[in-house]
């Protein structure tokens, strides 16, 4: 009995023999310079503190009900979900 992987190997082998392989990759082109809007965003984000879920867990004690962070800190989406799930209030200072 053939497994799923065996069937995939057979199909790939037959496609390669028939010349139906993947098309050649296009030549690499240099990246364009960043757009002005992107440059502005980079300047706004630079220097701000980024808090991941791991960072927040390290800051909190077992019974914490609130988390104090700097006013311009960036909180990862996973960290926000974790805080919401545990009903911990975020206080920006």
C-alpha positions as CSV (number, residue, x, y, z in Angstrom):
1,X,0.0,0.0,0.0
2,X,1.3,3.4,-0.9
3,X,1.5,6.1,1.7
4,X,0.7,9.8,1.1
5,X,4.4,10.6,0.8
6,X,5.0,7.8,-1.7
7,X,2.2,9.3,-3.9
8,X,3.7,12.8,-3.7
9,X,7.1,11.4,-4.6
10,X,5.7,9.6,-7.7
11,X,3.8,12.7,-8.9
12,X,6.8,15.0,-8.4
13,X,9.1,12.5,-10.3
14,X,6.7,12.2,-13.2
15,X,6.3,16.0,-13.5
16,X,10.0,16.5,-13.5
17,X,10.4,13.9,-16.3
18,X,7.7,15.6,-18.3
19,X,9.3,19.0,-18.0
20,X,6.6,20.3,-15.8
21,X,8.8,21.3,-12.9
22,X,8.8,24.6,-11.2
23,X,9.4,27.7,-13.5
24,X,12.9,29.2,-13.1
25,X,13.2,31.8,-10.4
26,X,13.2,35.4,-11.7
27,X,16.5,37.3,-11.5
28,X,17.0,39.2,-8.2
29,X,16.3,42.9,-8.5
30,X,17.6,45.5,-6.0
31,X,15.0,46.7,-3.5
32,X,13.7,50.2,-4.1
33,X,14.4,52.8,-1.4
34,X,11.8,53.0,1.4
35,X,8.8,55.2,0.7
36,X,8.5,58.4,2.7
37,X,5.6,57.0,4.7
38,X,7.7,54.0,5.7
39,X,10.6,56.2,6.7
40,X,8.3,58.3,8.9
41,X,7.0,55.1,10.6
42,X,10.5,53.8,11.2
43,X,11.4,57.1,12.9
44,X,8.4,56.9,15.1
45,X,9.1,53.3,16.2
46,X,12.8,53.7,16.8
47,X,13.7,54.0,20.4
48,X,10.4,52.7,21.8
49,X,10.3,49.8,24.2
50,X,8.9,46.5,22.8
51,X,7.2,44.2,25.4
52,X,6.7,40.6,24.5
53,X,4.6,38.1,26.5
54,X,7.7,36.7,28.1
55,X,8.9,40.2,29.1
56,X,5.5,40.9,30.8
57,X,5.5,37.6,32.6
58,X,8.9,38.5,34.1
59,X,7.6,41.9,35.3
60,X,4.5,40.6,37.0
61,X,4.3,38.9,40.4
62,X,1.8,36.2,41.2
63,X,-1.0,38.4,42.4
64,X,-0.5,41.5,40.1
65,X,-3.7,43.1,38.9
66,X,-2.1,45.9,36.9
67,X,1.0,46.5,34.8
68,X,2.8,49.8,34.6
69,X,4.6,50.5,31.4
70,X,6.0,53.6,29.6
71,X,3.7,55.8,27.7
72,X,5.1,55.0,24.3
73,X,5.9,51.2,24.8
74,X,4.8,48.7,22.2
75,X,3.0,45.6,23.4
76,X,2.9,42.5,21.2
77,X,-0.5,41.2,20.3
78,X,0.2,37.9,22.2
79,X,1.1,39.9,25.3
80,X,-2.1,41.9,25.0
81,X,-4.2,38.8,24.7
82,X,-2.4,37.2,27.7
83,X,-3.1,40.3,29.8
84,X,-6.7,40.4,28.8
85,X,-7.2,36.8,29.6
86,X,-5.8,37.3,33.1
87,X,-7.8,40.6,33.5
88,X,-4.6,42.6,34.2
89,X,-5.0,46.3,33.6
90,X,-2.4,48.2,31.6
91,X,-1.3,51.6,33.1
92,X,0.7,53.8,30.8
93,X,3.0,56.3,32.5
